[in-house]
Amino acid sequence: MEAVRPDSGERGTVAPRAEERPAPEARVHFRVTRFIMEAGVKLGMQSIPIATACTIYHKFFCEINLDAYDLYLVAMSSIYLAGKVEEQHLRTRDIINVSHRYFNPGSEPLELDSRFWELRDSIVQCELLMLRVLRFQVSFQHPHKYLLHYLISLKNWLNRYSWQRTPISVTAWALLQDSYHGGLCLRFQAQHLAVAVLYLALQVYGVEVPAEGEAEKPWWQVFSDDLTKPIIDNIVSDLIQIYTMDTEIP
């Protein structure tokens, strides 16, 4: 991995709190998943394959000690495996070169020498290890399709002026993408995540859903019957923690 490294189960409705995780470990995972996202964009990956890559990475380190394997090798293999799972196949050579330039800006692509082939073999072998550790369970239900459906419904509920003057949709999608810096994708149900990022986007811009006070139940429970306010609060708290780390990590 020296060629590219820098020098230096089922999801329940109420999940373990994010702050229970050691802060240094959370910051490490934040940094590596940021690499996955930025490398994924440079590789032309769509949002779902990038989300799958991050989920594979997080799930692997739920099973394996943080110090057991090279984090960025696991990240590169997660990208490679996610491309297969989501049928957006990527060449290992492209993954290696993008990763190399990520850590060495302005550098030339790696030569096809012994170091390159060793790294390529390491990615493939790591992929096989990850499949065994994860028991080949690498397909996930992401919140994206739910969020799209909820946004369409919400747009019909709000008046046109409120919808057009506030970037609720853009903000909700950004919040969902950023949630993959942490393990929210494993700790919470996909529907709950989708509703929670929409809830937070509305809160950010102070937009209220019409007739909320007269409704039999809150708008977010219309989307997901088993969702509760404490679950939303937990998700929002975890998202705030992610943005706090973003300000602390260069």
C-alpha positions in Angstrom: 0.0 0.0 0.0 3.0 2.3 0.2 2.5 3.3 -3.4 -0.6 5.3 -2.6 -0.5 5.9 1.2 0.5 9.3 2.5 3.8 9.5 4.3 2.7 10.0 7.6 -26.6 -7.6 10.8 -29.8 -6.3 11.0 -30.6 -2.7 11.8 -32.9 -2.0 14.7 -35.1 1.0 15.2 -33.1 2.3 18.2 -29.4 2.0 17.7 -26.3 2.4 19.8 -25.4 6.1 20.3 -22.6 7.4 18.1 -20.9 9.1 21.0 -20.2 5.7 22.5 -17.7 5.0 19.8 -14.1 6.2 20.7 -13.7 9.6 19.2 -10.3 8.8 17.6 -11.8 5.8 15.8 -14.7 7.9 14.5 -12.3 10.5 13.2 -10.2 7.8 11.4 -13.3 6.4 9.7 -14.4 9.9 8.7 -11.1 10.6 7.0 -11.1 7.2 5.1 -14.7 7.5 4.0 -14.0 11.0 2.8 -11.3 9.4 0.6 -13.8 6.9 -0.7 -16.3 9.6 -1.6 -13.7 11.9 -3.3 -12.1 9.0 -5.2 -15.5 7.7 -6.2 -16.4 11.1 -7.7 -13.2 11.2 -9.6 -13.9 7.7 -10.9 -17.3 8.8 -12.1 -19.2 6.6 -9.7 -22.9 7.4 -9.1 -24.3 8.1 -5.6 -25.5 4.6 -4.9 -22.2 2.8 -5.7 -20.4 5.3 -3.5 -22.9 4.7 -0.7 -22.4 1.0 -1.1 -18.6 1.4 -0.9 -18.9 3.4 2.3 -21.3 0.9 3.8 -19.0 -2.1 2.9 -16.1 -0.3 4.6 -18.1 0.5 7.7 -19.6 -3.0 7.9 -16.1 -4.6 7.5 -14.7 -2.7 10.5 -17.7 -3.7 12.6 -16.3 -7.2 12.2 -12.6 -6.5 12.2 -10.3 -4.6 14.5 -9.3 -1.2 13.2 -5.6 -2.0 13.4 -5.8 -5.4 11.6 -5.6 -4.2 8.0 -4.5 -1.2 6.0 -7.4 1.2 6.1 -6.9 2.7 2.6 -6.4 -0.8 1.0 -9.7 -1.8 2.5 -11.2 1.5 1.2 -9.9 0.8 -2.4 -11.2 -2.7 -2.2 -14.6 -1.4 -1.0 -14.7 0.9 -4.1 -13.8 -2.0 -6.4 -16.4 -4.4 -4.8 -19.1 -1.7 -4.7 -18.6 -1.2 -8.5 -19.4 -4.9 -9.0 -22.3 -5.0 -6.6 -24.0 -2.0 -8.2 -23.0 -3.0 -11.8 -20.8 0.0 -12.3 -17.6 -1.9 -12.9 -14.3 -0.1 -12.4 -10.8 -1.1 -13.5 -8.3 -1.7 -10.7 -5.8 0.4 -12.6 -8.1 3.4 -12.5 -8.7 3.0 -8.8 -5.0 2.8 -8.1 -4.1 5.8 -10.2 -6.9 8.0 -8.7 -5.8 6.9 -5.2 -2.2 7.6 -6.0 -3.1 11.1 -7.2 -5.3 11.7 -4.2 -2.3 11.3 -1.9 0.2 12.7 -4.3 -1.4 15.6 -6.1 0.1 16.4 -9.5 2.0 13.1 -9.7 2.1 11.0 -12.8 0.2 7.6 -13.0 2.1 4.7 -11.5 4.3 2.7 -13.9 3.2 -0.8 -14.6 6.0 -2.2 -12.6 6.2 -4.8 -9.8 4.8 -2.3 -7.2 1.8 -1.7 -9.3 1.0 -5.4 -9.8 1.6 -6.1 -6.1 -0.9 -3.4 -5.2 -3.4 -4.7 -7.7 -3.1 -8.2 -6.3 -3.5 -6.8 -2.8 -6.8 -5.1 -3.8 -8.2 -8.3 -5.3 -7.1 -10.4 -2.3 -8.5 -7.9 0.1 -11.8 -8.0 -1.8 -12.0 -11.7 -1.3 -11.2 -11.4 2.4 -14.0 -8.8 2.8 -16.5 -11.0 1.1 -15.7 -13.8 3.4 -15.8 -11.6 6.5 -19.1 -10.1 5.5 -20.4 -13.5 4.5 -21.1 -12.3 1.0 -23.8 -10.0 2.3 -22.8 -6.8 0.4 -26.2 -5.7 -1.0 -27.8 -2.9 0.9 -31.1 -1.0 1.0 -30.1 2.6 0.8 -32.3 5.6 1.9 -32.0 7.3 -1.5 -35.2 5.9 -3.1 -37.2 6.7 0.0 -35.8 10.3 0.2 -36.8 10.8 -3.5 -40.3 9.6 -2.8 -40.6 11.8 0.4 -39.3 14.9 -1.4 -41.9 14.5 -4.1 -44.7 14.2 -1.5 -43.4 17.1 0.5 -43.2 19.3 -2.6 -46.9 18.7 -3.1 -47.7 19.6 0.5 -45.8 22.9 0.6 -46.8 26.0 -1.2 -44.7 26.7 -4.3 -43.1 29.8 -2.8 -41.7 28.0 0.3 -40.4 25.2 -1.9 -38.7 27.5 -4.5 -37.1 29.9 -2.0 -35.4 27.3 0.1 -33.0 24.6 -1.1 -34.7 21.8 0.9 -34.1 19.1 -1.7 -30.4 20.0 -2.2 -29.8 20.2 1.5 -31.5 16.8 2.3 -29.4 15.1 -0.4 -26.2 16.6 0.9 -27.1 15.5 4.5 -27.8 12.0 3.3 -24.5 11.8 1.5 -22.6 13.2 4.4 -24.2 10.6 6.7 -22.0 7.9 5.1 -19.0 9.5 6.8 -20.3 7.7 9.9 -21.9 4.4 10.5 -25.5 5.7 10.4 -26.2 3.5 7.4 -25.7 0.4 9.6 -27.3 1.7 12.8 -30.6 3.0 11.4 -33.2 1.9 9.0 -33.1 3.3 5.5 -36.6 4.9 5.8 -35.7 6.5 9.1 -32.5 8.0 7.7 -34.4 9.4 4.7 -37.0 11.1 6.9 -34.5 12.4 9.4 -32.4 14.2 6.8 -35.5 15.7 5.4 -36.6 16.7 8.9 -33.2 18.4 9.6 -33.3 20.2 6.2 -36.7 21.7 7.1 -35.4 22.7 10.5 -32.4 24.4 9.0 -34.5 26.7 6.9 -37.4 27.0 9.4 -40.0 25.6 7.0 -43.1 24.2 8.5 -45.3 21.6 6.9 -48.9 23.0 6.4 -51.6 21.9 8.9 -49.0 20.2 11.1 -50.8 21.3 14.2 -54.2 20.0 13.2 -52.9 16.6 11.9 -53.6 13.4 13.8 -49.9 12.5 13.7 -46.7 14.3 12.7 -45.8 14.5 9.0 -42.7 12.3 9.4 -44.8 9.5 10.9 -46.9 9.5 7.8 -43.9 8.5 5.9 -42.8 5.9 8.4 -45.2 4.5 11.0 -42.6 3.0 13.3 -40.5 6.1 13.4 -40.3 8.0 16.7 -39.0 11.4 17.7 -36.1 9.9 19.8 -34.9 8.1 16.7 -34.9 11.3 14.6 -33.1 13.1 17.5 -30.5 10.3 17.5 -29.9 10.6 13.8 -29.7 14.4 13.9 -27.3 14.2 16.8 -25.0 11.8 14.9 -25.1 14.1 11.8 -24.1 17.0 13.9 -21.2 15.0 15.3 -20.1 14.3 11.7 -20.1 18.0 10.9 -18.2 18.7 14.1 -15.5 16.3 13.0 -15.5 17.9 9.6 -14.4 21.2 11.2 -11.7 19.5 13.2 -10.1 17.3 10.5 -8.0 19.2 7.8 
